[in-house]
């Protein structure tokens, strides 16, 4: 059975021009916001178990910032995708 090694990247024939359709796939990743939210929840759990109130408040701040970043990145991705489909991409 033949398998392509992970180190062998597919060969391209020249530069691929960036269009609105290919640009729609690029942009901020909402996983960053989700990761921040989960990190904040983890900090809240550890700090709550240790009775560390200021650390718990810090975890709350991280979780809220992560939620805002997640919603912002999803909105930006949706706007970028709408722009690409409106331009015929």
Z-matrix of the N, CA and C atoms (Angstrom, degrees):
N
C 1 1.442
C 2 1.517 1 108.06
N 3 1.319 2 117.57 1 129.05
C 4 1.453 3 122.10 2 179.98
C 5 1.515 4 110.28 3 -93.38
N 6 1.309 5 115.26 4 133.21
C 7 1.462 6 121.39 5 177.63
C 8 1.515 7 108.44 6 -130.11
N 9 1.311 8 115.95 7 141.44
C 10 1.454 9 120.61 8 176.47
C 11 1.519 10 107.97 9 -83.07
N 12 1.320 11 116.08 10 130.95
C 13 1.459 12 120.03 11 179.10
C 14 1.515 13 109.76 12 -70.22
N 15 1.325 14 116.18 13 152.30
C 16 1.460 15 120.88 14 -178.95
C 17 1.519 16 111.46 15 -64.86
N 18 1.330 17 118.26 16 -26.69
C 19 1.452 18 120.64 17 -177.44
C 20 1.527 19 112.20 18 -78.27
N 21 1.322 20 117.23 19 -13.92
C 22 1.455 21 120.28 20 -179.58
C 23 1.519 22 109.75 21 -91.03
N 24 1.309 23 115.25 22 104.74
C 25 1.459 24 120.33 23 178.81
C 26 1.523 25 108.84 24 -82.21
N 27 1.318 26 117.94 25 146.70
C 28 1.454 27 119.44 26 177.22
C 29 1.520 28 110.35 27 -64.11
N 30 1.303 29 115.25 28 141.46
C 31 1.464 30 120.64 29 -178.27
C 32 1.534 31 109.49 30 -81.95
N 33 1.324 32 114.53 31 136.25
C 34 1.460 33 119.86 32 178.10
C 35 1.518 34 109.01 33 -106.03
N 36 1.289 35 115.93 34 156.40
C 37 1.465 36 120.99 35 178.74
C 38 1.521 37 108.30 36 -106.68
N 39 1.322 38 116.63 37 83.56
C 40 1.460 39 120.82 38 177.96
C 41 1.512 40 112.54 39 86.00
N 42 1.306 41 114.63 40 -177.77
C 43 1.460 42 120.61 41 179.97
C 44 1.516 43 110.66 42 -81.07
N 45 1.313 44 115.46 43 136.82
C 46 1.453 45 121.49 44 177.62
C 47 1.525 46 107.13 45 -92.96
N 48 1.330 47 118.31 46 122.77
C 49 1.461 48 119.39 47 -179.00
C 50 1.529 49 110.82 48 -67.11
N 51 1.311 50 115.27 49 141.64
C 52 1.460 51 120.63 50 179.72
C 53 1.523 52 108.87 51 -84.88
N 54 1.309 53 115.50 52 119.97
C 55 1.456 54 120.68 53 176.84
C 56 1.518 55 108.85 54 -111.25
N 57 1.315 56 116.58 55 177.67
C 58 1.461 57 119.78 56 178.11
C 59 1.526 58 110.97 57 -63.71
N 60 1.325 59 116.50 58 -32.70
C 61 1.465 60 119.93 59 -178.79
C 62 1.526 61 110.50 60 -68.80
N 63 1.339 62 117.86 61 -41.25
C 64 1.459 63 119.31 62 178.65
C 65 1.518 64 111.11 63 -76.12
N 66 1.314 65 117.74 64 -29.17
C 67 1.458 66 120.84 65 178.01
C 68 1.522 67 111.22 66 -72.34
N 69 1.320 68 118.07 67 -21.64
C 70 1.461 69 120.84 68 -179.58
C 71 1.516 70 111.07 69 -65.93
N 72 1.318 71 117.44 70 -28.34
C 73 1.446 72 120.24 71 179.41
C 74 1.518 73 112.88 72 -79.03
N 75 1.328 74 117.75 73 -13.82
C 76 1.451 75 121.50 74 -179.03
C 77 1.520 76 109.31 75 -100.94
N 78 1.293 77 115.48 76 148.51
C 79 1.446 78 119.43 77 179.15
C 80 1.503 79 110.86 78 149.99
N 81 1.305 80 116.88 79 -171.44
C 82 1.458 81 119.34 80 -178.85
C 83 1.531 82 111.21 81 -67.72
N 84 1.298 83 115.37 82 140.82
C 85 1.461 84 120.97 83 -177.27
C 86 1.528 85 109.86 84 -96.39
N 87 1.321 86 118.94 85 121.79
C 88 1.468 87 120.95 86 179.95
C 89 1.519 88 114.34 87 -62.72
N 90 1.325 89 116.96 88 -15.01
C 91 1.464 90 120.07 89 179.60
C 92 1.535 91 110.67 90 -63.58
N 93 1.334 92 116.75 91 -26.78
C 94 1.463 93 120.34 92 178.25
C 95 1.530 94 109.76 93 -61.71
N 96 1.322 95 116.55 94 -47.45
C 97 1.456 96 120.27 95 178.41
C 98 1.518 97 112.61 96 -65.06
N 99 1.329 98 116.18 97 -39.38
C 100 1.465 99 119.44 98 178.39
C 101 1.525 100 110.66 99 -64.77
N 102 1.327 101 116.45 100 -39.09
C 103 1.458 102 120.16 101 177.95
C 104 1.515 103 112.41 102 -65.21
N 105 1.333 104 116.83 103 -41.07
C 106 1.461 105 120.17 104 176.57
C 107 1.528 106 111.10 105 -62.81
N 108 1.320 107 116.01 106 -40.29
C 109 1.462 108 119.51 107 179.00
C 110 1.525 109 111.00 108 -63.11
N 111 1.321 110 116.44 109 -45.00
C 112 1.470 111 119.32 110 178.36
C 113 1.523 112 112.10 111 -64.87
N 114 1.340 113 116.71 112 -37.35
C 115 1.456 114 119.87 113 176.57
C 116 1.529 115 110.53 114 -62.95
N 117 1.320 116 116.65 115 -42.72
C 118 1.457 117 120.22 116 177.90
C 119 1.517 118 112.54 117 -62.65
N 120 1.326 119 116.43 118 -40.54
C 121 1.470 120 120.00 119 177.71
C 122 1.526 121 110.60 120 -64.71
N 123 1.327 122 116.49 121 -39.18
C 124 1.465 123 120.02 122 177.10
C 125 1.530 124 111.08 123 -63.53
N 126 1.328 125 116.63 124 -44.56
C 127 1.471 126 120.62 125 178.15
C 128 1.529 127 110.15 126 -61.25
N 129 1.322 128 116.45 127 -41.21
C 130 1.457 129 120.02 128 178.41
C 131 1.524 130 111.24 129 -61.91
N 132 1.319 131 117.09 130 -41.92
C 133 1.459 132 120.67 131 -179.79
C 134 1.514 133 112.95 132 -64.92
N 135 1.340 134 115.72 133 -45.28
C 136 1.464 135 119.93 134 -179.12
C 137 1.529 136 109.94 135 -67.87
N 138 1.331 137 116.40 136 -44.29
C 139 1.464 138 119.76 137 -178.73
C 140 1.528 139 111.26 138 -67.90
N 141 1.315 140 117.38 139 -35.76
C 142 1.453 141 119.93 140 177.82
C 143 1.519 142 112.02 141 -66.42
N 144 1.321 143 116.27 142 -37.75
C 145 1.458 144 119.82 143 178.35
C 146 1.520 145 111.54 144 -69.36
N 147 1.338 146 116.48 145 -29.27
C 148 1.467 147 120.65 146 -178.80
C 149 1.529 148 111.97 147 -92.02
N 150 1.319 149 117.76 148 3.20
C 151 1.462 150 122.82 149 -177.83
C 152 1.534 151 111.55 150 58.90
N 153 1.332 152 116.96 151 34.65
C 154 1.467 153 122.39 152 178.69
C 155 1.528 154 107.69 153 -99.79
N 156 1.303 155 115.74 154 96.64
C 157 1.460 156 120.64 155 -171.58
C 158 1.526 157 112.66 156 -69.48
N 159 1.337 158 117.38 157 -40.60
C 160 1.466 159 119.04 158 -179.69
C 161 1.531 160 111.01 159 -67.92
N 162 1.310 161 117.46 160 -37.70
C 163 1.463 162 120.56 161 176.66
C 164 1.527 163 110.66 162 -66.66
N 165 1.328 164 116.35 163 -35.86
C 166 1.468 165 120.13 164 176.08
C 167 1.529 166 109.93 165 -63.18
N 168 1.334 167 116.70 166 -42.05
C 169 1.466 168 120.28 167 177.80
C 170 1.529 169 111.15 168 -63.92
N 171 1.328 170 116.99 169 -37.49
C 172 1.458 171 120.90 170 176.13
C 173 1.532 172 110.26 171 -63.41
N 174 1.320 173 116.87 172 -41.65
C 175 1.468 174 120.80 173 177.00
C 176 1.519 175 111.81 174 -62.59
N 177 1.327 176 116.13 175 -37.85
C 178 1.464 177 120.14 176 176.69
C 179 1.524 178 110.71 177 -63.42
N 180 1.332 179 115.85 178 -42.34
C 181 1.464 180 120.33 179 178.25
C 182 1.524 181 111.00 180 -62.43
N 183 1.330 182 116.90 181 -45.22
C 184 1.473 183 120.75 182 179.85
C 185 1.529 184 110.31 183 -62.27
N 186 1.330 185 117.16 184 -42.09
C 187 1.466 186 120.80 185 -179.30
C 188 1.528 187 110.88 186 -65.27
N 189 1.321 188 117.12 187 -41.07
C 190 1.474 189 120.15 188 179.82
C 191 1.522 190 111.48 189 -68.57
N 192 1.330 191 117.02 190 -41.57
C 193 1.471 192 120.13 191 177.09
C 194 1.525 193 109.68 192 -63.17
N 195 1.326 194 117.69 193 -40.74
C 196 1.460 195 120.90 194 177.94
C 197 1.515 196 112.30 195 -62.45
N 198 1.331 197 116.84 196 -39.13
C 199 1.463 198 119.89 197 178.41
C 200 1.524 199 111.17 198 -66.09
N 201 1.331 200 116.91 199 -40.33
C 202 1.469 201 120.59 200 178.23
C 203 1.525 202 110.73 201 -65.83
N 204 1.332 203 116.63 202 -42.48
C 205 1.472 204 120.46 203 178.33
C 206 1.522 205 110.57 204 -62.82
N 207 1.330 206 116.98 205 -41.08
C 208 1.466 207 121.01 206 178.71
C 209 1.522 208 110.89 207 -60.17
N 210 1.325 209 117.25 208 -49.60
C 211 1.467 210 120.96 209 -178.59
C 212 1.531 211 110.48 210 -64.36
N 213 1.331 212 117.10 211 -40.23
C 214 1.461 213 120.75 212 179.09
C 215 1.526 214 111.16 213 -63.27
N 216 1.334 215 117.25 214 -45.32
C 217 1.460 216 120.45 215 -178.63
C 218 1.525 217 111.94 216 -67.62
N 219 1.332 218 117.79 217 -36.05
C 220 1.465 219 120.25 218 176.44
C 221 1.524 220 109.74 219 -65.68
N 222 1.326 221 117.09 220 -41.30
C 223 1.465 222 120.40 221 179.05
C 224 1.528 223 110.90 222 -64.99
N 225 1.319 224 117.51 223 -42.45
C 226 1.468 225 120.23 224 178.48
C 227 1.525 226 111.52 225 -64.33
N 228 1.327 227 116.93 226 -39.69
C 229 1.468 228 120.32 227 178.27
C 230 1.530 229 110.88 228 -65.44
N 231 1.331 230 116.70 229 -39.69
C 232 1.463 231 119.97 230 179.59
C 233 1.524 232 110.97 231 -66.93
N 234 1.324 233 117.27 232 -40.53
C 235 1.464 234 120.03 233 178.32
C 236 1.519 235 111.13 234 -65.89
N 237 1.328 236 116.27 235 -39.69
C 238 1.463 237 120.07 236 178.61
C 239 1.522 238 110.95 237 -65.28
N 240 1.335 239 116.66 238 -39.78
C 241 1.457 240 120.11 239 179.30
C 242 1.513 241 110.71 240 -68.99
N 243 1.324 242 118.21 241 -38.93
C 244 1.462 243 120.94 242 178.16
C 245 1.516 244 110.91 243 -63.61
N 246 1.346 245 116.81 244 -39.98
C 247 1.468 246 120.75 245 178.81
C 248 1.524 247 111.18 246 -64.08
N 249 1.341 248 116.09 247 -39.20
C 250 1.462 249 119.83 248 -179.90
C 251 1.526 250 111.48 249 -67.36
N 252 1.333 251 118.77 250 -39.54
C 253 1.452 252 120.25 251 179.62
C 254 1.524 253 111.71 252 -74.88
N 255 1.330 254 117.82 253 -27.71
C 256 1.459 255 119.75 254 178.07
C 257 1.525 256 111.09 255 -72.05
N 258 1.347 257 116.76 256 -27.84
C 259 1.457 258 120.55 257 179.00
C 260 1.529 259 112.25 258 -87.82
N 261 1.303 260 117.52 259 9.23
C 262 1.449 261 121.16 260 177.32
C 263 1.517 262 113.64 261 86.10
N 264 1.338 263 117.50 262 22.16
C 265 1.463 264 121.31 263 -177.59
C 266 1.435 265 111.66 264 -87.31
